[in-house]
Amino acid sequence: MGIIITLLIIWLVLSILGFVVKGLLWLAFIGLILFVATAVWGWLKRKTNA
């Protein structure tokens, strides 16, 4: 579960960086997509282990 939280933090930082730097807007969208995908994957994995 620690790796999922680490990935979520990394994706969140990349998204914020993408929104702050105007030329890196594509990075914000990729970061958001990866953040949502990791969150859903972690949520599903947690449910199957319970």
C-alpha positions as CSV (number, residue, x, y, z in Angstrom):
1,M,0.0,0.0,0.0
2,G,3.0,2.3,0.5
3,I,3.9,2.3,-3.2
4,I,0.4,3.3,-4.1
5,I,0.5,6.3,-1.8
6,T,3.9,7.2,-3.1
7,L,2.7,7.1,-6.7
8,L,-0.4,9.2,-5.8
9,I,1.9,11.9,-4.3
10,I,4.2,11.9,-7.3
11,W,1.2,12.2,-9.7
12,L,-0.3,15.0,-7.6
13,V,3.0,16.9,-7.6
14,L,3.4,16.5,-11.4
15,S,-0.2,17.8,-11.9
16,I,0.4,20.8,-9.8
17,L,3.7,21.5,-11.6
18,G,1.9,21.2,-14.9
19,F,-0.8,23.7,-13.9
20,V,1.8,26.2,-12.5
21,V,4.0,26.2,-15.5
22,K,1.9,27.2,-18.5
23,G,3.9,25.4,-21.1
24,L,3.6,22.1,-19.2
25,L,-0.2,21.9,-19.3
26,W,0.1,18.4,-20.9
27,L,2.0,17.3,-17.8
28,A,-1.0,18.3,-15.6
29,F,-3.4,16.2,-17.6
30,I,-1.1,13.2,-17.6
31,G,-0.6,13.6,-13.9
32,L,-4.3,13.8,-13.3
33,I,-5.0,10.7,-15.4
34,L,-2.3,8.7,-13.7
35,F,-3.5,9.9,-10.3
36,V,-7.1,8.7,-10.9
37,A,-5.9,5.4,-12.4
38,T,-3.6,4.7,-9.4
39,A,-6.3,5.7,-6.9
40,V,-8.9,3.4,-8.6
41,W,-6.4,0.5,-8.9
42,G,-5.4,0.9,-5.2
43,W,-9.1,1.0,-4.2
44,L,-9.9,-2.1,-6.1
45,K,-6.9,-3.9,-4.8
46,R,-7.8,-3.0,-1.2
47,K,-11.3,-4.3,-1.7
48,T,-10.1,-7.7,-3.1
49,N,-7.7,-8.2,-0.2
50,A,-10.4,-7.6,2.5
